[in-house]
């Protein structure tokens, strides 16, 4: 398996799935969401299929699909499901693989295991997705410290939102991480628009 990237965020609802769609589409990768919590508004896998331009076969089925829209550990309890970490081993695919976590790096998978713990088990490079709005310096640096404390390799940080040059540069400098680029807020989310925005803001060589 080559070119595996784990996409996590500093919080929920910050554009992590949109970035994952852009990255997966640019790499022609397979995409995997290990645990989907909340199905009422559709799944992240469905969003990836709509935004990435990838063929359906590249969207891998989730290990767990939970109805309740909250942290996986609690959603599983409410749904009467027991999450077995052994089922969360990375899938074997031909070519690149993009794996998306849920919410932030310290979201609980179970009562004993956090997503960051799973990232450490997988040992693959993580892309941290952060918003550019107020509060992002604190959230980003805390996430970076939490990942490093577990020995998780950090590939870099990707921002989503309007440009805030000082905040983006400050996080990269203090956190000692590579600033990969920034996706702007798109007036329309189509595969073509997202692909163009990613190509303009990111260097695909950084993901080689």
C-alpha positions in Angstrom: 0.0 0.0 0.0 1.4 3.4 -1.0 0.6 7.0 -0.4 -1.7 6.6 2.6 -2.8 9.8 4.3 -4.9 10.2 7.4 -7.1 13.3 7.4 -8.1 14.7 10.9 -9.2 18.1 12.1 -9.0 20.5 14.9 -12.7 20.4 15.4 -15.9 19.2 13.8 -17.6 21.1 10.9 -14.4 22.8 9.7 -14.2 21.5 6.2 -12.3 18.3 6.8 -14.5 16.2 4.5 -14.2 18.8 1.7 -10.5 18.7 2.0 -10.5 14.9 2.0 -12.6 14.9 -1.1 -10.2 17.3 -2.8 -7.1 15.3 -1.8 -8.6 11.9 -2.7 -9.8 13.3 -6.1 -6.4 14.8 -6.9 -4.6 11.6 -6.0 -7.2 9.3 -7.7 -7.2 7.6 -4.3 -9.5 5.2 -2.5 -11.3 6.8 0.4 -12.3 5.2 3.7 -14.2 6.6 6.7 -13.8 4.0 9.4 -16.8 5.1 11.5 -19.7 7.2 10.4 -21.7 8.7 13.2 -25.0 10.2 12.1 -26.9 9.3 8.9 -29.8 11.7 8.8 -28.0 14.2 6.7 -26.2 11.6 4.6 -22.7 10.2 5.2 -19.3 11.6 4.6 -18.7 8.8 2.1 -21.7 10.1 0.1 -20.2 13.6 0.3 -16.9 12.3 -1.0 -18.6 10.5 -3.9 -20.4 13.8 -4.8 -17.4 16.1 -4.5 -14.3 14.1 -5.5 -15.2 12.8 -9.0 -13.9 9.4 -7.9 -15.6 6.2 -9.2 -17.9 4.5 -6.8 -15.6 1.6 -6.4 -13.0 3.9 -4.8 -15.3 4.8 -1.9 -14.8 2.0 0.5 -17.6 0.9 2.9 -17.3 2.1 6.5 -16.5 -0.5 9.2 -19.3 1.0 11.3 -22.3 3.1 10.3 -24.0 4.6 13.4 -27.3 6.4 13.4 -26.8 8.8 16.3 -24.9 12.0 15.4 -22.3 12.3 18.1 -18.9 11.0 19.1 -18.4 7.4 17.9 -18.0 6.0 21.4 -21.4 7.4 22.5 -23.2 6.8 19.2 -22.2 3.2 19.4 -23.5 2.9 23.0 -26.8 4.5 22.1 -27.1 2.3 19.0 -26.3 -0.8 20.9 -23.1 -1.5 18.9 -19.7 -2.6 20.2 -16.8 -1.1 18.3 -14.0 -3.6 17.9 -10.7 -1.8 17.1 -9.5 -4.9 15.3 -12.1 -4.1 12.6 -10.4 -0.7 12.1 -7.2 -2.0 10.5 -6.4 0.0 7.3 -7.8 -1.6 4.2 -5.4 -3.0 1.6 -5.8 -1.2 -1.7 -3.9 -0.7 -4.9 -2.7 2.9 -5.0 -3.3 5.8 -2.8 -5.6 5.7 0.2 -7.2 8.7 2.1 -8.6 7.9 5.5 -10.8 10.4 7.3 -11.3 10.5 11.1 -14.2 12.0 12.9 -14.1 15.5 14.3 -10.8 16.2 16.0 -7.8 14.1 16.9 -9.0 13.3 20.4 -12.5 12.2 19.6 -13.1 8.9 21.4 -13.5 5.8 19.3 -14.4 3.8 22.4 -14.3 4.5 26.1 -10.6 3.4 26.0 -9.3 4.5 22.6 -9.1 7.9 20.9 -8.7 8.6 17.2 -5.2 9.8 17.9 -4.4 6.3 19.4 -5.7 4.7 16.2 -3.5 7.1 14.1 -0.5 6.0 16.2 -1.3 2.3 15.5 -1.7 2.9 11.8 1.6 4.8 11.7 0.7 6.7 8.5 1.2 10.4 7.9 -1.6 12.7 9.2 -2.8 15.9 7.6 -4.3 18.2 10.2 -7.1 20.3 8.8 -7.8 23.6 10.5 -10.0 26.6 10.0 -8.6 30.1 9.7 -11.2 31.8 12.0 -10.6 33.1 15.5 -9.4 30.4 17.9 -7.5 28.3 15.4 -4.1 28.9 16.8 -5.0 27.4 20.1 -7.0 24.5 18.6 -4.3 23.7 16.1 -1.3 23.8 18.4 -3.2 21.6 21.0 -4.0 19.1 18.2 -0.3 19.1 17.1 0.9 18.5 20.6 -1.6 15.7 21.2 -0.6 13.9 18.0 3.1 14.3 18.7 2.7 13.0 22.2 1.5 9.7 20.7 4.3 9.6 18.1 1.9 10.2 15.2 3.7 11.4 12.1 2.3 14.8 11.0 2.6 15.4 7.3 1.5 19.0 7.5 -1.4 21.3 8.1 -4.1 22.4 5.6 -6.3 25.4 6.2 -9.9 25.9 5.1 -11.4 29.4 5.0 -10.6 33.0 4.3 -6.9 33.9 4.3 -5.4 34.9 7.7 -1.8 35.0 6.9 -0.4 35.6 10.4 -2.4 32.9 12.1 -1.5 30.3 9.4 2.2 31.3 9.6 2.2 31.3 13.4 0.7 27.8 13.7 3.2 26.4 11.2 6.2 28.1 12.9 5.3 27.3 16.5 4.0 23.9 15.7 6.9 23.1 13.5 4.7 21.7 10.8 4.6 22.2 7.0 1.9 24.6 5.8 0.5 22.6 2.9 -2.0 25.2 1.6 -5.5 26.7 2.1 -8.8 25.8 0.5 -11.0 28.9 0.2 -14.7 28.8 0.9 -16.3 27.9 -2.4 -19.4 29.6 -3.7 -20.5 26.3 -5.3 -19.2 22.9 -4.4 -18.8 20.8 -7.5 -16.0 18.3 -8.4 -14.7 20.7 -11.0 -14.7 23.8 -8.7 -13.1 21.8 -5.8 -10.4 20.3 -8.0 -9.5 23.7 -9.4 -9.3 25.2 -5.9 -7.1 22.4 -4.7 -4.8 22.6 -7.7 -4.4 26.4 -7.2 -3.8 26.2 -3.5 -1.8 23.0 -3.0 1.3 21.4 -4.6 0.5 17.8 -5.4 4.2 17.0 -5.1 3.8 17.5 -1.4 1.7 14.3 -1.4 4.0 12.2 -3.5 
